[in-house]
Amino acid sequence: MLPVFLPHACLDLPHGNAPGQLLPLTPREAKARAQLRALRDRALAEGAQVLILLWPGATWTLLAVEPPADVAVCDALELVPNLQANPEALEQMHQRAAAGDHLVWLVLQRPAATLH
């Protein structure tokens, strides 16, 4: 089961009653969103690429991905094919999100070179 991959900037979309805005947030939702933004900002400050994964059934995951040091990633969406290539990891994230664990930090590493 594949999620919808969203850029982390969707956390910055405006809420309100004006046309084109998302529905207003309750005070509790606004506080939770501010906390989620703080976690996202911390991950970005530590050099991670951040995505939001939306799963069928309205569960979600805030995913921070730390690519190898020698890999330049300009946009976190560039990592989506790599994530889709690992369905086991995605399923594990989905199960964790369904259980209430919505934060995942992945550290990507290159496989060790083998000598022949």
Buried (B, 14 or more C-beta within 10 A) or exposed (E): EBBEBBBBEEBEEEEEEEEEEEEEBEEEEEEEBEEBEEBBEEBBEEEBBBBBBBBEEEBBBBBBBBBEEEEEBEEBEEBBEBBEEEEEEBEEBBEBBEEEEBBBEBEBEEEEEEEE
